[in-house]
Amino acid sequence: MNGVKLLVVDDEPAIRKLLNAGLSTQGYDVTSAATAAEAIARAAEARPDLVILDLGLPDMPGRDLLARWRAEGLDVPVVILSSRTDEAGIVEALEGGADDYVTKPFGMNELIARLRVALRHRLQQQGEKPLFKVGDLCVDLVRRIVRLKDREVKLSPKEYEILRLLVQHAGRVLTHAFILQRVWGQAYDVQYLRVYVRQLRQKLEDNPEQPRYIRTETGVGYRLAEPD
């Protein structure tokens, strides 16, 4: 990660210190800010490649800062820091342009992994890779063929569209509303989506109750495991 400029926006000094120390050792060039006002100034000066943003800032909600940045054209990956209880805030931030989130308290390894996924996703070339593989699951996006352990799996059109969308964003969490809008074109009840995801897991997972591929982000949405 040499040369990757990272802006950390959090009002807790202990968190900023922890992130500065932990991420600097991973090769990130870390700049920090304690308020939205400082973050706006730092972003203009440092032109970061990646942002870690706390939702609970003292002078402006983090999601409002994110909305401002996106409106101004700051198109870099943003990973949200949030409390475990703020599911509504997480969903709103993801739908407002955040790339991923980590809840406090968090492990440094988990955060680093999320940062790498967010950065990799933004650096990918436009267009889809024709073949997606993770574990025993293989999805051919050109021929629309799904295989599990070399056995073809028959999916309904809607099941395939959900899986295809998850493949396009593998490693990232997709909100319920985002999936419903992209697959059905409107916001059906979330339970409608859960039925289809349950059907997908029955076909793709060795143990649907403990899924390896399609993971639930409670109160937020779903995340497909990263490709091999």
GROMACS elastic network, one bead per residue, 0.5 to 0.9 nm:
[ bonds ]
;  ai    aj funct       b0    kb
    1     4     6  0.56662   500
    1    26     6  0.67783   500
    1    27     6  0.51957   500
    1    28     6  0.59194   500
    1    29     6  0.88902   500
    1   116     6  0.87283   500
    2     5     6  0.86885   500
    2    26     6  0.81346   500
    2    28     6  0.61450   500
    2    29     6  0.77476   500
    3    27     6  0.73073   500
    3    28     6  0.66199   500
    3    29     6  0.65025   500
    4    27     6  0.75782   500
    4    28     6  0.53533   500
    4    29     6  0.59934   500
    4    30     6  0.85420   500
    4    48     6  0.76881   500
    4    49     6  0.59750   500
    4    50     6  0.74724   500
    5    28     6  0.60897   500
    5    30     6  0.61505   500
    5    31     6  0.76466   500
    5    46     6  0.76120   500
    5    47     6  0.76606   500
    5    49     6  0.51428   500
    5    50     6  0.64643   500
    5    51     6  0.86384   500
    6    23     6  0.88430   500
    6    28     6  0.63110   500
    6    29     6  0.58251   500
    6    31     6  0.61876   500
    6    32     6  0.82863   500
    6    46     6  0.88678   500
    6    47     6  0.89954   500
    6    48     6  0.54533   500
    6    49     6  0.60557   500
    6    51     6  0.56375   500
    6    52     6  0.75373   500
    7    29     6  0.84483   500
    7    30     6  0.59513   500
    7    32     6  0.55221   500
    7    33     6  0.75519   500
    7    39     6  0.79053   500
    7    42     6  0.77092   500
    7    43     6  0.72865   500
    7    46     6  0.82145   500
    7    47     6  0.87719   500
    7    48     6  0.59999   500
    7    49     6  0.80757   500
    7    50     6  0.63924   500
    7    52     6  0.62335   500
    7    53     6  0.82215   500
    8    16     6  0.69206   500
    8    19     6  0.76416   500
    8    20     6  0.80571   500
    8    30     6  0.71036   500
    8    31     6  0.61838   500
    8    33     6  0.62296   500
    8    34     6  0.84593   500
    8    39     6  0.82882   500
    8    50     6  0.87749   500
    8    51     6  0.59818   500
    8    53     6  0.62934   500
    8    54     6  0.83665   500
    9    16     6  0.77776   500
    9    31     6  0.87006   500
    9    32     6  0.58119   500
    9    34     6  0.58332   500
    9    35     6  0.69316   500
    9    36     6  0.75722   500
    9    38     6  0.85415   500
    9    39     6  0.63147   500
    9    51     6  0.75522   500
    9    52     6  0.60148   500
    9    54     6  0.59982   500
    9    57     6  0.83213   500
    9    62     6  0.88219   500
   10    13     6  0.76649   500
   10    15     6  0.70418   500
   10    16     6  0.64015   500
   10    32     6  0.77415   500
   10    33     6  0.64317   500
   10    34     6  0.50931   500
   10    35     6  0.69684   500
   10    36     6  0.88788   500
   10    52     6  0.81558   500
   10    53     6  0.65001   500
   10    54     6  0.51527   500
   10    55     6  0.82408   500
   10    56     6  0.78561   500
   10    57     6  0.67424   500
   10    81     6  0.84194   500
   11    14     6  0.89798   500
   11    15     6  0.80549   500
   11    16     6  0.77888   500
   11    33     6  0.74526   500
   11    35     6  0.61303   500
   11    54     6  0.78030   500
   11    56     6  0.78299   500
   11    57     6  0.60170   500
   11    58     6  0.71759   500
   12    15     6  0.53674   500
   12    16     6  0.64134   500
   12    17     6  0.87381   500
   12    34     6  0.71568   500
   13    16     6  0.51197   500
   13    17     6  0.60791   500
   13    18     6  0.85417   500
   13    34     6  0.77308   500
   14    17     6  0.51058   500
   14    18     6  0.60788   500
   14    19     6  0.85927   500
   15    18     6  0.50552   500
   15    19     6  0.60711   500
   15    20     6  0.83969   500
   16    19     6  0.52119   500
   16    20     6  0.59254   500
   16    21     6  0.85118   500
   16    32     6  0.67515   500
   16    33     6  0.81594   500
   16    34     6  0.81933   500
   17    20     6  0.51372   500
   17    21     6  0.61441   500
   17    22     6  0.84598   500
   18    21     6  0.53442   500
   18    22     6  0.59489   500
   18    23     6  0.83085   500
   19    22     6  0.51150   500
   19    23     6  0.56296   500
   19    24     6  0.79110   500
   19    30     6  0.84106   500
   19   108     6  0.81653   500
   20    23     6  0.55736   500
   20    24     6  0.57922   500
   20    25     6  0.86141   500
   20    28     6  0.88361   500
   20    29     6  0.88195   500
   20    30     6  0.60242   500
   20    31     6  0.77829   500
   20    32     6  0.77900   500
   21    24     6  0.54411   500
   21    25     6  0.65990   500
   21    30     6  0.89119   500
   22    25     6  0.56753   500
   22    26     6  0.70461   500
   22   108     6  0.72102   500
   23    26     6  0.50560   500
   23    27     6  0.67964   500
   23    28     6  0.57362   500
   23    29     6  0.81176   500
   23    30     6  0.72691   500
   23   108     6  0.84237   500
   23   112     6  0.77206   500
   24    27     6  0.52407   500
   24    29     6  0.62579   500
   24    30     6  0.63796   500
   25    28     6  0.73044   500
   26   112     6  0.85388   500
   27    30     6  0.89585   500
   31    42     6  0.75670   500
   31    46     6  0.78572   500
   31    48     6  0.85503   500
   32    38     6  0.85803   500
   32    39     6  0.76247   500
   32    42     6  0.77826   500
   33    36     6  0.75899   500
   33    37     6  0.84476   500
   33    38     6  0.53797   500
   33    39     6  0.52031   500
   33    40     6  0.88826   500
   33    41     6  0.89824   500
   33    42     6  0.72084   500
   34    37     6  0.84815   500
   34    38     6  0.65674   500
   34    39     6  0.73316   500
   34    57     6  0.76201   500
   34    58     6  0.84892   500
   35    38     6  0.52183   500
   35    39     6  0.61324   500
   35    40     6  0.87065   500
   35    57     6  0.59207   500
   35    58     6  0.64060   500
   35    59     6  0.63284   500
   35    60     6  0.77615   500
   36    40     6  0.61465   500
   36    41     6  0.86614   500
   36    57     6  0.66726   500
   36    58     6  0.78552   500
   36    59     6  0.62662   500
   36    60     6  0.59935   500
   36    61     6  0.80865   500
   36    62     6  0.74300   500
   36    65     6  0.65725   500
   37    40     6  0.52786   500
   37    41     6  0.64951   500
   37    42     6  0.87299   500
   37    59     6  0.75345   500
   37    60     6  0.83270   500
   38    41     6  0.51680   500
   38    42     6  0.60402   500
   38    43     6  0.85002   500
   39    42     6  0.50014   500
   39    43     6  0.59138   500
   39    44     6  0.84744   500
   39    65     6  0.87650   500
   40    43     6  0.52646   500
   40    44     6  0.63107   500
   40    45     6  0.87458   500
   40    65     6  0.82562   500
   40    69     6  0.82798   500
   41    44     6  0.52304   500
   41    45     6  0.62624   500
   41    46     6  0.85824   500
   42    45     6  0.50492   500
   42    46     6  0.57101   500
   42    47     6  0.76895   500
   42    48     6  0.85469   500
   43    46     6  0.53639   500
   43    47     6  0.51433   500
   43    48     6  0.61856   500
   43    74     6  0.88777   500
   44    47     6  0.56960   500
   44    48     6  0.85423   500
   45    48     6  0.86459   500
   47    74     6  0.89149   500
   48    51     6  0.69178   500
   48    76     6  0.76143   500
   49    75     6  0.89722   500
   49    76     6  0.58074   500
   49    77     6  0.72667   500
   49   119     6  0.82148   500
   50    76     6  0.56744   500
   50    77     6  0.51613   500
   50    78     6  0.61250   500
   50    79     6  0.80823   500
   50   115     6  0.79566   500
   50   118     6  0.85258   500
   50   119     6  0.71870   500
   51    76     6  0.73263   500
   51    77     6  0.63144   500
   51    79     6  0.62549   500
   51    80     6  0.83976   500
   51   115     6  0.89236   500
   52    77     6  0.86474   500
   52    78     6  0.58275   500
   52    80     6  0.58651   500
   52    81     6  0.69365   500
   52   101     6  0.89274   500
   52   115     6  0.85817   500
   53    56     6  0.89523   500
   53    62     6  0.66512   500
   53    63     6  0.87455   500
   53    66     6  0.82862   500
   53    78     6  0.68093   500
   53    79     6  0.61902   500
   53    81     6  0.58325   500
   53    82     6  0.86817   500
   54    57     6  0.65885   500
   54    61     6  0.86813   500
   54    62     6  0.59707   500
   54    63     6  0.87518   500
   54    79     6  0.86626   500
   54    80     6  0.57900   500
   54    82     6  0.61111   500
   55    60     6  0.88448   500
   55    61     6  0.58460   500
   55    63     6  0.61209   500
   55    64     6  0.88494   500
   55    65     6  0.89331   500
   55    80     6  0.68687   500
   55    81     6  0.64101   500
   55    82     6  0.59444   500
   55    83     6  0.87072   500
   55    89     6  0.76080   500
   55    90     6  0.83585   500
   55    93     6  0.83713   500
   56    59     6  0.89857   500
   56    60     6  0.79513   500
   56    61     6  0.58216   500
   56    62     6  0.60024   500
   56    63     6  0.88698   500
   56    81     6  0.87288   500
   56    82     6  0.75809   500
   56    83     6  0.89957   500
   57    60     6  0.57159   500
   57    61     6  0.55717   500
   57    62     6  0.59650   500
   58    61     6  0.74394   500
   60    63     6  0.83853   500
   60    64     6  0.66647   500
   60    65     6  0.67827   500
   61    64     6  0.53048   500
   61    65     6  0.65567   500
   61    66     6  0.88159   500
   62    65     6  0.50598   500
   62    66     6  0.62015   500
   62    67     6  0.86565   500
   62    80     6  0.85475   500
   62    93     6  0.82526   500
   63    67     6  0.61275   500
   63    68     6  0.86020   500
   63    89     6  0.77472   500
   63    90     6  0.88059   500
   63    92     6  0.74032   500
   63    93     6  0.53651   500
   63    94     6  0.89733   500
   63    96     6  0.73041   500
   63    98     6  0.86418   500
   64    67     6  0.50042   500
   64    68     6  0.62105   500
   64    69     6  0.86457   500
   64    93     6  0.87160   500
   64    96     6  0.89558   500
   65    68     6  0.50710   500
   65    69     6  0.62190   500
   65    70     6  0.86447   500
   66    69     6  0.51036   500
   66    70     6  0.61440   500
   66    71     6  0.85264   500
   66    74     6  0.89878   500
   66    78     6  0.82442   500
   66    93     6  0.76433   500
   66    96     6  0.73174   500
   66    97     6  0.72692   500
   66    98     6  0.74932   500
   67    70     6  0.51733   500
   67    71     6  0.60782   500
   67    72     6  0.85647   500
   67    93     6  0.84977   500
   67    96     6  0.62751   500
   67    97     6  0.74031   500
   68    71     6  0.51022   500
   68    72     6  0.61733   500
   68    73     6  0.87024   500
   68    74     6  0.87717   500
   69    72     6  0.50330   500
   69    73     6  0.62747   500
   69    74     6  0.51913   500
   69    75     6  0.80156   500
   70    73     6  0.50402   500
   70    74     6  0.52533   500
   70    75     6  0.64696   500
   70    76     6  0.89574   500
   70    96     6  0.82989   500
   70    97     6  0.70729   500
   71    74     6  0.75442   500
   72    75     6  0.88220   500
   75    78     6  0.87997   500
   76   119     6  0.82390   500
   76   122     6  0.75672   500
   77    97     6  0.87703   500
   77    98     6  0.70742   500
   77    99     6  0.58183   500
   77   100     6  0.84353   500
   77   115     6  0.82809   500
   77   118     6  0.58613   500
   77   119     6  0.61630   500
   77   121     6  0.86413   500
   77   122     6  0.68272   500
   78    97     6  0.78505   500
   78    98     6  0.51131   500
   78    99     6  0.54047   500
   78   100     6  0.69565   500
   78   101     6  0.84408   500
   78   115     6  0.85799   500
   78   118     6  0.76856   500
   79    98     6  0.61570   500
   79    99     6  0.57175   500
   79   101     6  0.51028   500
   79   102     6  0.73046   500
   79   111     6  0.88424   500
   79   114     6  0.76811   500
   79   115     6  0.69928   500
   79   118     6  0.75885   500
   80    90     6  0.76399   500
   80    93     6  0.76881   500
   80    94     6  0.84489   500
   80    98     6  0.68131   500
   80    99     6  0.79052   500
   80   100     6  0.62174   500
   80   102     6  0.61570   500
   80   103     6  0.81333   500
   81    90     6  0.87296   500
   81   101     6  0.58676   500
   81   102     6  0.51802   500
   81   103     6  0.56759   500
   81   104     6  0.67514   500
   81   106     6  0.88857   500
   82    85     6  0.82553   500
   82    86     6  0.67345   500
   82    87     6  0.86888   500
   82    89     6  0.80511   500
   82    90     6  0.70978   500
   82   101     6  0.73209   500
   82   102     6  0.65063   500
   82   104     6  0.59413   500
   82   105     6  0.89015   500
   83    86     6  0.56175   500
   83    87     6  0.83091   500
   83    90     6  0.89885   500
   83   102     6  0.85379   500
   83   103     6  0.52669   500
   83   104     6  0.51780   500
   83   105     6  0.77520   500
   84    87     6  0.69792   500
   84   102     6  0.87895   500
   84   103     6  0.53864   500
   84   104     6  0.65079   500
   84   105     6  0.84018   500
   85    88     6  0.85053   500
   85   103     6  0.88939   500
   86    89     6  0.52831   500
   86    90     6  0.63273   500
   86    91     6  0.88036   500
   87    90     6  0.50973   500
   87    91     6  0.62264   500
   87    92     6  0.86175   500
   87   218     6  0.82534   500
   87   219     6  0.60004   500
   87   220     6  0.65814   500
   88    91     6  0.52082   500
   88    92     6  0.61523   500
   88    93     6  0.85894   500
   88   219     6  0.80544   500
   88   220     6  0.80324   500
   89    92     6  0.51159   500
   89    93     6  0.60858   500
   89    94     6  0.85993   500
   90    93     6  0.51445   500
   90    94     6  0.61652   500
   90    95     6  0.85831   500
   90    98     6  0.89191   500
   90   100     6  0.89534   500
   90   101     6  0.72383   500
   90   220     6  0.73261   500
   91    94     6  0.51726   500
   91    95     6  0.61317   500
   91    96     6  0.84116   500
   91   175     6  0.65500   500
   91   176     6  0.87918   500
   91   177     6  0.89006   500
   91   219     6  0.82404   500
   91   220     6  0.57880   500
   91   221     6  0.84589   500
   92    95     6  0.51688   500
   92    96     6  0.59713   500
   92    97     6  0.88359   500
   92    98     6  0.89452   500
   93    97     6  0.64239   500
   93    98     6  0.56016   500
   93    99     6  0.88077   500
   93   100     6  0.89663   500
   93   101     6  0.89087   500
   94    97     6  0.54236   500
   94    99     6  0.63944   500
   94   100     6  0.68133   500
   94   101     6  0.80376   500
   94   173     6  0.84380   500
   94   174     6  0.79201   500
   94   175     6  0.72307   500
   95    98     6  0.70019   500
   95   174     6  0.88138   500
   95   175     6  0.73437   500
   95   177     6  0.82641   500
   95   178     6  0.73044   500
   98   101     6  0.77467   500
   99   118     6  0.61344   500
   99   172     6  0.70351   500
   99   173     6  0.78624   500
  100   114     6  0.70883   500
  100   115     6  0.83753   500
  100   117     6  0.89286   500
  100   118     6  0.70063   500
  100   172     6  0.62340   500
  100   173     6  0.62502   500
  100   174     6  0.87350   500
  101   111     6  0.86929   500
  101   114     6  0.78183   500
  101   173     6  0.82261   500
  102   105     6  0.85307   500
  102   106     6  0.66566   500
  102   110     6  0.80111   500
  102   111     6  0.66584   500
  102   114     6  0.79363   500
  103   106     6  0.59332   500
  104   107     6  0.86227   500
  106   109     6  0.86675   500
  106   110     6  0.71449   500
  106   111     6  0.70903   500
  107   110     6  0.53154   500
  107   111     6  0.63895   500
  107   112     6  0.87688   500
  108   111     6  0.50907   500
  108   112     6  0.61093   500
  108   113     6  0.85582   500
  109   112     6  0.51550   500
  109   113     6  0.61621   500
  109   114     6  0.86811   500
  110   113     6  0.51547   500
  110   114     6  0.62877   500
  110   115     6  0.87053   500
  111   114     6  0.51068   500
  111   115     6  0.61829   500
  111   116     6  0.86811   500
  112   115     6  0.50686   500
  112   116     6  0.62427   500
  112   117     6  0.87009   500
  113   116     6  0.51946   500
  113   117     6  0.62963   500
  113   118     6  0.87036   500
  114   117     6  0.51343   500
  114   118     6  0.61435   500
  114   119     6  0.85665   500
  114   171     6  0.81392   500
  114   172     6  0.82086   500
  115   118     6  0.51650   500
  115   119     6  0.61004   500
  115   120     6  0.84559   500
  116   119     6  0.51616   500
  116   120     6  0.59084   500
  116   121     6  0.84102   500
  117   120     6  0.51085   500
  117   121     6  0.59913   500
  117   122     6  0.86607   500
  117   170     6  0.87130   500
  117   171     6  0.62827   500
  117   172     6  0.72694   500
  117   226     6  0.82353   500
  118   121     6  0.52307   500
  118   122     6  0.64350   500
  118   123     6  0.87637   500
  118   171     6  0.82079   500
  118   172     6  0.73115   500
  119   122     6  0.52976   500
  119   123     6  0.62187   500
  119   124     6  0.87823   500
  120   123     6  0.50730   500
  120   124     6  0.62087   500
  121   124     6  0.54545   500
  121   125     6  0.88820   500
  121   169     6  0.75736   500
  121   170     6  0.84738   500
  121   171     6  0.85544   500
  121   172     6  0.84796   500
  122   125     6  0.82343   500
  123   126     6  0.89797   500
  124   127     6  0.85343   500
  125   128     6  0.82884   500
  128   131     6  0.85802   500
  128   141     6  0.78051   500
  128   168     6  0.69373   500
  129   132     6  0.70135   500
  129   140     6  0.89548   500
  129   141     6  0.76259   500
  129   142     6  0.89069   500
  129   168     6  0.85674   500
  130   139     6  0.83199   500
  130   140     6  0.59529   500
  130   141     6  0.51820   500
  130   142     6  0.56807   500
  130   143     6  0.86562   500
  131   138     6  0.71405   500
  131   139     6  0.58804   500
  131   141     6  0.61498   500
  131   142     6  0.78236   500
  132   137     6  0.81086   500
  132   138     6  0.56378   500
  132   139     6  0.50758   500
  132   140     6  0.64834   500
  132   141     6  0.76524   500
  132   167     6  0.71602   500
  132   227     6  0.65720   500
  132   228     6  0.85730   500
  133   136     6  0.74238   500
  133   137     6  0.57440   500
  133   139     6  0.65101   500
  133   140     6  0.88150   500
  133   226     6  0.87201   500
  133   227     6  0.54257   500
  133   228     6  0.61266   500
  134   137     6  0.53739   500
  134   138     6  0.66329   500
  134   213     6  0.79056   500
  134   225     6  0.71465   500
  134   226     6  0.67654   500
  134   228     6  0.50092   500
  135   138     6  0.80410   500
  135   148     6  0.88873   500
  135   149     6  0.87576   500
  135   212     6  0.89454   500
  135   213     6  0.84963   500
  135   227     6  0.79564   500
  135   228     6  0.69203   500
  136   147     6  0.79424   500
  136   148     6  0.53856   500
  136   149     6  0.50046   500
  136   150     6  0.78114   500
  137   146     6  0.74965   500
  137   147     6  0.59304   500
  137   149     6  0.67509   500
  137   150     6  0.84458   500
  137   204     6  0.75747   500
  137   213     6  0.83512   500
  138   145     6  0.82456   500
  138   146     6  0.58519   500
  138   147     6  0.51037   500
  138   148     6  0.63478   500
  138   149     6  0.82977   500
  138   150     6  0.82574   500
  139   142     6  0.89612   500
  139   143     6  0.89181   500
  139   144     6  0.71992   500
  139   145     6  0.59774   500
  139   147     6  0.64165   500
  139   148     6  0.88434   500
  139   163     6  0.88027   500
  139   164     6  0.81516   500
  139   167     6  0.81618   500
  140   143     6  0.56548   500
  140   144     6  0.54004   500
  140   145     6  0.50872   500
  140   146     6  0.62765   500
  140   147     6  0.83412   500
  141   145     6  0.70105   500
  141   146     6  0.85599   500
  141   164     6  0.73839   500
  142   145     6  0.79829   500
  144   160     6  0.80492   500
  144   164     6  0.88617   500
  145   152     6  0.71171   500
  145   153     6  0.77164   500
  145   154     6  0.82465   500
  146   151     6  0.83583   500
  146   152     6  0.57926   500
  146   153     6  0.54819   500
  146   154     6  0.73164   500
  146   155     6  0.79822   500
  146   160     6  0.85208   500
  147   150     6  0.55335   500
  147   151     6  0.51714   500
  147   153     6  0.54727   500
  147   154     6  0.87393   500
  147   204     6  0.88814   500
  148   151     6  0.51668   500
  148   152     6  0.63869   500
  148   153     6  0.66879   500
  148   203     6  0.89466   500
  148   204     6  0.68763   500
  149   152     6  0.83763   500
  153   203     6  0.71807   500
  153   204     6  0.79422   500
  154   160     6  0.89600   500
  154   203     6  0.84019   500
  155   158     6  0.79423   500
  155   159     6  0.57099   500
  155   160     6  0.57623   500
  155   200     6  0.78682   500
  155   203     6  0.82636   500
  156   159     6  0.51170   500
  156   160     6  0.61812   500
  156   161     6  0.86670   500
  157   160     6  0.52082   500
  157   161     6  0.62484   500
  157   162     6  0.87908   500
  158   161     6  0.50165   500
  158   162     6  0.62385   500
  158   163     6  0.86018   500
  158   183     6  0.72759   500
  158   184     6  0.84631   500
  158   196     6  0.78445   500
  159   162     6  0.52828   500
  159   163     6  0.62739   500
  159   164     6  0.85766   500
  159   196     6  0.63192   500
  159   197     6  0.76115   500
  159   199     6  0.78699   500
  159   200     6  0.64124   500
  160   163     6  0.50512   500
  160   164     6  0.59004   500
  160   165     6  0.85061   500
  160   200     6  0.86742   500
  161   165     6  0.61222   500
  161   166     6  0.86037   500
  161   182     6  0.89403   500
  161   183     6  0.63522   500
  162   165     6  0.52200   500
  162   166     6  0.63101   500
  162   167     6  0.86566   500
  162   179     6  0.71518   500
  162   180     6  0.88746   500
  162   182     6  0.87514   500
  162   183     6  0.65744   500
  162   196     6  0.83176   500
  162   197     6  0.80482   500
  162   200     6  0.88999   500
  163   166     6  0.50628   500
  163   167     6  0.60857   500
  163   168     6  0.86386   500
  163   197     6  0.88686   500
  163   200     6  0.80697   500
  163   214     6  0.88496   500
  163   224     6  0.85420   500
  164   168     6  0.62151   500
  164   169     6  0.87954   500
  165   168     6  0.51252   500
  165   169     6  0.65589   500
  165   170     6  0.85171   500
  165   179     6  0.75936   500
  165   182     6  0.81333   500
  165   183     6  0.81253   500
  166   169     6  0.52057   500
  166   170     6  0.56536   500
  166   171     6  0.84914   500
  166   172     6  0.82908   500
  166   173     6  0.86707   500
  166   174     6  0.76097   500
  166   179     6  0.86302   500
  166   214     6  0.83899   500
  166   222     6  0.81143   500
  166   223     6  0.69496   500
  166   224     6  0.57241   500
  167   171     6  0.85409   500
  167   224     6  0.67817   500
  167   225     6  0.87229   500
  167   226     6  0.86498   500
  167   227     6  0.87084   500
  169   172     6  0.56387   500
  169   173     6  0.78740   500
  169   174     6  0.78129   500
  169   223     6  0.82408   500
  169   224     6  0.76425   500
  169   226     6  0.89321   500
  170   173     6  0.81511   500
  170   223     6  0.68963   500
  170   224     6  0.50359   500
  170   225     6  0.60313   500
  170   226     6  0.52357   500
  170   227     6  0.71014   500
  171   223     6  0.60994   500
  171   224     6  0.55701   500
  171   225     6  0.53116   500
  171   227     6  0.79823   500
  172   222     6  0.83508   500
  172   223     6  0.56310   500
  172   224     6  0.70781   500
  172   225     6  0.83924   500
  172   226     6  0.83641   500
  173   215     6  0.89654   500
  173   216     6  0.88259   500
  173   217     6  0.72782   500
  173   220     6  0.80295   500
  173   221     6  0.65039   500
  173   222     6  0.55098   500
  173   224     6  0.76209   500
  174   177     6  0.83395   500
  174   178     6  0.64010   500
  174   179     6  0.67102   500
  174   217     6  0.88269   500
  174   220     6  0.77069   500
  174   221     6  0.54798   500
  174   222     6  0.54652   500
  174   223     6  0.62135   500
  174   224     6  0.89534   500
  175   178     6  0.51842   500
  175   179     6  0.64255   500
  175   180     6  0.86733   500
  175   217     6  0.86689   500
  175   219     6  0.88078   500
  175   220     6  0.53485   500
  175   222     6  0.66094   500
  175   223     6  0.89024   500
  176   179     6  0.53757   500
  176   180     6  0.61720   500
  176   181     6  0.85899   500
  176   187     6  0.88448   500
  176   190     6  0.64358   500
  176   193     6  0.75113   500
  176   219     6  0.87000   500
  176   220     6  0.65087   500
  176   222     6  0.73877   500
  177   180     6  0.51360   500
  177   181     6  0.60052   500
  177   182     6  0.85102   500
  177   186     6  0.85278   500
  177   187     6  0.61972   500
  177   188     6  0.82940   500
  177   190     6  0.77481   500
  177   221     6  0.81935   500
  178   181     6  0.52462   500
  178   182     6  0.61052   500
  178   183     6  0.85171   500
  178   187     6  0.85431   500
  178   221     6  0.87574   500
  179   182     6  0.52086   500
  179   183     6  0.59192   500
  179   184     6  0.80350   500
  179   187     6  0.89108   500
  179   193     6  0.81800   500
  179   221     6  0.84188   500
  179   222     6  0.89477   500
  180   183     6  0.53795   500
  180   184     6  0.54689   500
  180   185     6  0.67147   500
  180   186     6  0.62458   500
  180   187     6  0.55650   500
  180   188     6  0.64593   500
  180   189     6  0.85781   500
  180   190     6  0.79121   500
  180   192     6  0.88687   500
  180   193     6  0.69983   500
  181   184     6  0.55272   500
  181   187     6  0.56671   500
  181   188     6  0.82076   500
  182   185     6  0.55122   500
  182   186     6  0.77723   500
  183   186     6  0.81857   500
  184   187     6  0.76238   500
  184   188     6  0.78761   500
  185   188     6  0.89505   500
  187   190     6  0.81394   500
  188   191     6  0.82694   500
  188   192     6  0.67006   500
  188   193     6  0.79433   500
  189   192     6  0.55574   500
  189   193     6  0.73918   500
  190   193     6  0.52752   500
  190   194     6  0.64094   500
  190   195     6  0.89228   500
  191   195     6  0.63500   500
  191   196     6  0.89479   500
  192   195     6  0.54381   500
  192   196     6  0.69171   500
  193   196     6  0.52968   500
  193   197     6  0.62589   500
  193   198     6  0.85914   500
  194   197     6  0.50363   500
  194   198     6  0.59802   500
  194   199     6  0.85454   500
  195   198     6  0.51617   500
  195   199     6  0.63337   500
  195   200     6  0.87747   500
  196   199     6  0.50087   500
  196   200     6  0.61996   500
  196   201     6  0.86510   500
  197   201     6  0.61634   500
  197   202     6  0.85982   500
  197   214     6  0.80724   500
  198   201     6  0.51423   500
  198   202     6  0.62706   500
  198   203     6  0.88541   500
  198   208     6  0.75770   500
  199   202     6  0.50983   500
  199   203     6  0.65471   500
  199   204     6  0.87911   500
  200   203     6  0.52287   500
  200   204     6  0.60537   500
  200   205     6  0.80320   500
  200   208     6  0.88631   500
  200   214     6  0.85650   500
  201   204     6  0.50143   500
  201   205     6  0.50670   500
  201   206     6  0.83746   500
  201   207     6  0.80717   500
  201   208     6  0.51698   500
  201   209     6  0.84518   500
  201   211     6  0.70608   500
  201   213     6  0.83166   500
  201   214     6  0.71561   500
  202   205     6  0.60349   500
  202   206     6  0.80247   500
  202   207     6  0.79366   500
  202   208     6  0.56786   500
  203   206     6  0.84639   500
  203   208     6  0.85320   500
  204   207     6  0.88203   500
  204   208     6  0.80023   500
  204   211     6  0.88472   500
  204   213     6  0.79650   500
  204   214     6  0.88637   500
  205   208     6  0.52193   500
  205   209     6  0.86446   500
  205   210     6  0.82256   500
  205   211     6  0.58820   500
  205   212     6  0.66519   500
  205   213     6  0.70403   500
  205   214     6  0.83141   500
  206   209     6  0.89934   500
  206   210     6  0.84200   500
  206   211     6  0.75768   500
  206   212     6  0.80804   500
  207   210     6  0.53895   500
  207   211     6  0.59929   500
  207   212     6  0.79955   500
  208   211     6  0.51239   500
  208   212     6  0.83279   500
  210   215     6  0.85500   500
  211   214     6  0.59941   500
  211   215     6  0.60995   500
  211   216     6  0.85243   500
  212   215     6  0.68461   500
  212   224     6  0.87123   500
  212   225     6  0.73536   500
  213   223     6  0.81087   500
  213   224     6  0.55321   500
  213   225     6  0.50935   500
  213   226     6  0.85509   500
  214   222     6  0.66434   500
  214   223     6  0.58897   500
  214   225     6  0.66308   500
  215   221     6  0.86899   500
  215   222     6  0.55924   500
  215   223     6  0.51552   500
  215   224     6  0.61453   500
  215   225     6  0.74064   500
  216   219     6  0.85584   500
  216   220     6  0.80958   500
  216   221     6  0.62055   500
  216   223     6  0.64746   500
  216   224     6  0.89457   500
  217   220     6  0.54033   500
  217   221     6  0.51653   500
  217   222     6  0.54150   500
  217   223     6  0.69775   500
  218   221     6  0.66658   500
  218   222     6  0.82711   500
  223   226     6  0.89284   500
  224   227     6  0.88505   500
